C-alpha cells in the first residue's frame, strides 16, 4: 500500500534550521522513498512499512537531542507526488 506523509517539524529554539535540515537529510538517504519539501513541510511517499520505518529512524535523533521540538504528521492512504522531489 502506497502512502503519502506530510511532516512539519517545529524546533523550539532560535537555531531552528539545523534540526530541520538534518531531519530532511536523514529521510533523503532512503532510496526507495520520494522525499520533497516546501516552505512549510516535508513530504514522503512510498510503501507504508518503508515510509514508517524511515520516518521513525529519522525522527529518533531529533527527539533524542536536548532541543525541544514538535512533529506534526498527516498520513494519507493516497499516492501524492511530493513537490520538489529528490532521490
C-alpha positions, -999 to 999 in steps of 0.1 A, spaced: 0 0 0 14 34 -10 11 62 15 19 99 14 30 117 46 32 154 52 56 162 81 61 196 99 90 199 124 89 228 148 122 230 168 116 253 198 149 271 196 165 301 179 186 277 158 155 260 142 170 254 108 198 230 118 175 202 132 151 206 102 178 202 76 193 172 95 159 155 96 154 160 59 189 148 51 182 116 71 150 110 51 167 115 18 190 86 24 162 61 18 164 54 -19 130 37 -22 111 68 -10 102 100 -27 110 129 -4 101 165 -12 100 198 7 82 231 5 83 262 28 60 245 54 66 208 54 84 177 41 65 151 21 74 114 19 58 89 -4 64 51 -7 53 18 6 37 20 41 62 -1 60 92 16 44 79 51 49 70 45 86 104 28 93 123 57 76 103 84 95 108 66 128 146 63 122 148 100 110 128 113 140 147 94 167 179 116 167 158 148 166 138 136 196 169 125 215 185 159 211 181 183 241 164 208 219 126 206 224 106 202 193 72 192 179 64 170 149 31 172 131 23 143 107 -5 138 83 -7 103 68 -27 97 37 -36 64 20 -33 80 -14 -4 84 -38 6 121 -38 38 130 -56 58 154 -34 67 188 -47 105 194 -52 113 157 -50 148 144 -45 160 109 -50 
